[in-house]
Amino acid sequence: MPASHDVKGIIRHVAEIIIEELKLEDVTVETFNPDMDLVDELGIDSMDLATIALVLQDEYKITIDEDDYPKLKTIRLIADYIEEKLASKN
């Protein structure tokens, strides 16, 4: 499980996962804009998003509802979603 549960730490970890899962070569965690639209600007499709969601569920021990996938358009929105899920677990 990732060490940091604050939004900044989650944003960083989600960026790492997306870069690794999608094999993005020209992007680093430092240069990844957390407000970039993953579908419109990065070209992530529904299969990529499903893969990322599965990895995040494993990493953070949360459930991401398929109905929520359309809301998860940016790394910041994903991080906020994860933070909410973690807070509701405690």
C-alpha positions in Angstrom: 0.0 0.0 0.0 1.3 3.5 -0.8 2.9 5.3 2.1 1.1 8.6 1.6 -2.6 9.1 1.9 -2.7 12.9 1.4 -3.9 14.2 -2.0 -0.4 15.2 -3.1 1.0 11.7 -2.3 -2.0 10.0 -4.0 -1.6 12.2 -7.1 2.1 11.3 -7.3 1.3 7.6 -6.9 -1.6 7.6 -9.5 0.7 9.4 -12.0 3.4 6.6 -11.4 0.8 3.9 -12.0 -0.6 5.6 -15.2 2.9 6.1 -16.6 3.9 2.5 -15.9 0.6 0.9 -17.0 0.4 2.9 -20.2 4.2 2.8 -20.8 4.3 6.6 -21.3 7.9 7.3 -22.3 7.9 11.1 -22.6 6.2 11.8 -19.3 7.6 11.8 -15.7 5.7 12.2 -12.4 7.1 15.7 -12.2 5.9 16.7 -15.7 2.5 15.0 -15.5 -0.2 17.6 -15.2 -2.6 16.4 -12.6 -5.4 18.3 -14.3 -4.9 17.0 -17.8 -7.9 15.2 -19.2 -6.8 11.6 -19.5 -9.3 10.7 -22.2 -9.3 13.9 -24.4 -5.7 15.0 -24.0 -3.9 11.7 -23.3 -6.1 9.4 -25.3 -6.8 6.8 -22.6 -9.6 4.5 -23.6 -12.1 2.6 -21.5 -9.9 -0.5 -21.4 -6.9 1.5 -20.1 -9.1 3.2 -17.5 -10.4 -0.2 -16.4 -6.8 -1.5 -16.0 -5.7 1.6 -14.1 -8.8 1.3 -11.8 -8.0 -2.4 -11.1 -4.4 -1.5 -10.1 -5.6 1.4 -7.9 -8.2 -0.9 -6.2 -5.4 -3.4 -5.4 -2.9 -0.7 -4.3 -5.4 1.2 -2.0 -7.7 -1.7 -1.0 -10.8 0.2 -2.2 -13.6 -0.5 -4.6 -14.0 1.7 -7.6 -17.5 1.4 -9.0 -17.6 1.1 -12.8 -20.3 3.7 -12.8 -17.8 6.2 -11.4 -15.2 5.6 -14.2 -16.6 8.6 -16.3 -15.9 10.9 -13.3 -12.3 9.9 -13.1 -11.1 12.2 -15.9 -7.9 13.6 -14.3 -5.3 12.5 -11.9 -6.5 15.1 -9.4 -10.1 13.8 -9.6 -8.9 10.2 -9.2 -6.8 11.2 -6.2 -9.8 13.0 -4.6 -11.9 9.9 -5.3 -9.4 7.7 -3.6 -9.0 10.0 -0.7 -12.8 10.0 -0.2 -12.9 6.1 -0.4 -10.1 5.8 2.2 -11.7 8.3 4.5 -15.0 6.4 4.4 -13.2 3.2 5.3 -11.9 4.6 8.6 
